Amino acid sequence: MGRTSKAAFTLSQLRERIDTPETELRHANPYELLVAVILSAQCTDERVNKVTPALFDAFPTVEDLAAAEPDEIYPYIQSVTFPNNKSGYLASMAEQVVEQFGGEVPRSVDELQTLTGVGRKTAQVVANVAFDVDALPVDTHVFRVANRIGLVRNDATTPAKVERQLKRVIPQSDWGAAHHLMILHGRYTCTARSPDCNDCPLPEICDHYDHRQRLPDPMPGLDASAGTYYCRTGDRYFDDPDTHTDRYGIEQIACPTCGSMTVFRTSTGETTKKPKDYRVN
């Protein structure tokens, strides 16, 4: 199946599973959305939603936030990631909105990116959600899901490359929905550490699922007292492994004697082989 067909099938299946593909950041207007998205960088939406009610009570308008010093903002956001940096970003951003845009959050991606603390992803989220601008922001979830399924090529190693390639296979009218569908799928099903492939509607087209299915079956009954690892190729136990890089560029545990990567942990009988995975660096 080609990537365009895969993308259409992916969106169709995820739409059946996800009733409301929209941001989980709670907000009442573009100003609140912009603040929430800035706070959400490397932080969960759940955590952001816990701090923003008190923050918005204290600074209900962008003018109120612009009049505040970073150390006045900090106590409200100290439980999010990088609160020192983000309190400064919010203060500067609010001043810019007031001074350069008359107190109105700018509507275009380019203008939004002139604000402190606003990168391309943040600008696209705000433009799409607040102003219905066609955009396909790529965060860590979209990056992972798009690569795992195979909606992008193997050379899509950055969010910018993933965005460009997704836009070639997804109709522009679906960009916003695709962004939210993939985020929610990545957040609750295709998670970073333990994807729930048994509860996924996409296994038949997913490259990552296919790679996982090709991993060696477990070997129950190994003798953990004989060593931490067992090499099936050489039929030997050992404690101190080598590491080799496989043909996909993944560093795998290897037998120190024969170099085989068909190695199992004796405590669980599970293979040590890892399928290729995708994280934003």
N, C-alpha and C positions, 0 to 999 in steps of 0.2 A: 504494500500500500504506500503510495506517495505521500509526501508531507502535507500537501493540501488536503487530500482525502482524510489523512489522519487527523488533521486539525478540525475538519468539519465533524468527524465522528466524535472526537474528544468533546467539543462544545455541545453536541447533541446529547451525549451521555451525561455530561456534568450538569446540563440544564435539567435533566430528569431527576437528578439527585439533589441539586441545590435549588431550593425554591426562590430565594432572594439573593442573587449575586450582587452584593453591595458592600461598601466598607463597614467594618464593625467598630470604627471609631465614632463615638457619639459626639454630635455637633449640631448646632442650631443655625449656623450661618457660615459663609466663607471664612471669616476671621477665625472662628473656633476650629474649623476644619484645618486651616493652615497651621495653627498652633499645635493641634493634635498630631498632625502628620510630622511636623518637625520633632516633636517629642517621641514619636514612634520609631525613630531611627535606632536600630539595634536594640529595640525594646518591644515588648509585647503590647498589642492593642489593649489587652485586659488590664495591664498595669497603667497604661495611659488613661484609660477610662476611669480608673480609681482616683487619679489626681486632678483631672480637669474640672470636675464640678466645683471644687473649692477654688481652683485657680480662676475660673471664669466668674465666680461670685466676687472675687477680689478685684479682678480686672475685666469687667463685662464688655468693654469696647477696646478697639485697637488704640484709641486715644489714651485710655487708662493705662494700657500696657506700655505705651510709648513714654508715659510720664514716670514710669517706675525704673528704679535702678536694678541691675542684675541681682544684688543681694536681697532685694525685696521680693523678687520672683523665686529665688532659690528655695525658700522653705516649702513652697507649694509643690515643687517638682523634685525634691531631694531623693525620692524613692525610685525615680526613673534612671536609666543609664546616663552617665556623663552629665549630671545635673549642673555642674559648674559651667561647662561649655554651653549647654542648652539655655541656661538662664541668660547668658550673654547674647546668644543668638536671638532669643525672643525679644529682648530689649532693643537690639539693633534693628531687627526686622520690623518691629512696630513703628519705630522712629522713621524708617524708610517709607513705610506705607503711608504714614501721615504726611511726611514732608514731600515725598515725590509723587504720591498717587492720591492726594487729597483725602486720605482716610479710607479709600476703597481698595480692597484687595485686587490687584491686577488680574485680568482674565486670561492673558496669553501665557504660554509656557515660557517664551523668551523673557517677558517682563518679570514673571515670577522668579526666574533664575537670577535676576539681579539682586534679590533680597538675601540678606545674610542667613545662612543656615539652610538655604533652599537649593538643592541640587536638581538634576534632571528628573529623577524619580519623583521627588516630592512635588515639583512643579507640575508634572503630568497628572499626578493623583488629584491635586487641587483643581487643576483646569478641567479634568474630566468629571469629577464628582460634583464640584460646585457650579461649573459653568457649561457642562455638557460638551466640552471640547473633545473631539476624537483623539484619544491617546491610549498607549499601551505601555504603562509603566512596568518595569521589570525589577521586582524585588527578589530577595533570596528564594521565596517560594516559587515564583514564576520561573526564575532561572533554573531551579532544580527540576520542577515538573516538566518544563519544556524539553530539557535535555534528557531526562529519564524516559519520557514517552518516545522521543525521537522526532519532535516537531521541528527541531533545528539540526543543522549539521554538526559533525564532531568538532569543527573549528569555531563553534560558538562558545568561546571561552570567557567572554565578558558580557555584562548586562547589555551593553550597547549593541554587541553583535547579535545577542538573542533577540533584542527588540527589533532590529532591522530584519532578521530572518522571519520572525513571527509575523511581521507586517506584510511579508510577501505571500504568506499562506493563509492569512485570516482576513476576511473582508473588513474594510475600514469601519463599517457600521457595527461590527462585532468587537472592535478593539477593547472598548471599555468593559463589556461583559466578559470577554476572555480573561482580562486582567483579574477581575474579581473571582471568576470561576476557578482559575488556576491557583490563586492565593488560598481560597477556602479549601480546595482539594489538597493543597500542600500542607495547610495548617492542621487539618483534621484526619486525613487519610494517608496521603503520600508524604509522611513526615520525614524529617532529615535522618533520624537515627533508626527508627523502626517502622518503615512503611507497612501499612496494613493491606497487603496485596490480596488477602482473602475477602476484604470488603471493598474492593476497588472495581468500578464498572469498566475498566480499560485494559485488563490483562492481555487480551488477545492482540492488542496493537502496541503494547508497551515494550520497548527495547530493554528496559531495566528488569522487568519481570522475566523476560526471556533469558537474560543473563543469569538471573538468580536461579531459574529452573535448571540451568546447565551446571550449577555447582555440584560437586560430589555429594552423594548421599552420606548421612552420618554413619559412623562406625561404632555401634554400641559395644560395650564389653571390653574396651581397652583397659590396660593395666596402668592406672595412674601412678602406682608406686615404681614403675619401671622408667618413668620419665614424664616430662611435661607435655611432650609432643610425640606423635607417631608418624613415621614416613611410610606410606603404603607402598611406594615404589621400591624402596630398599628394605622394607619389613624391619624397621629398627626404631627404637625409642631414643629420645635425646632431650636434653634440657636447654641447651643454648643454641638457638637457631641462627641461621644466616638470613639475609633478606635479598631477594632478587626482584628486578623490575620485569613485569610480564609485557606481552606485546601491546597491551593497552596503556602502558605507562604507569601501571599501579604497582607499588612496592608490596610484595607478598612475602610471607614467611617461607623459608626454604630449608631443606635438609642440609646440614653442614657437611655431610659426607658425599651425597650424590647430587645435590643441588635441586632435587625435585621439589616442586611447589605443591605436590599432592600430600599435604600435611594436615593432621587432625589434632585437636586438643584432647588429651586423654581424659581430662576431667568431665568433658561433656560428649565426646565423640564427634563434635561438629568440625567441619572443615575450617581451616584458617583462611581459605581463599576469600577475597573480597571482590565483589563486582565493582565495576567503574561507577563512581558516584560523582555528584556535582555540587560544589559549594562555591559561593561567591567569595573570592579572596579579598 
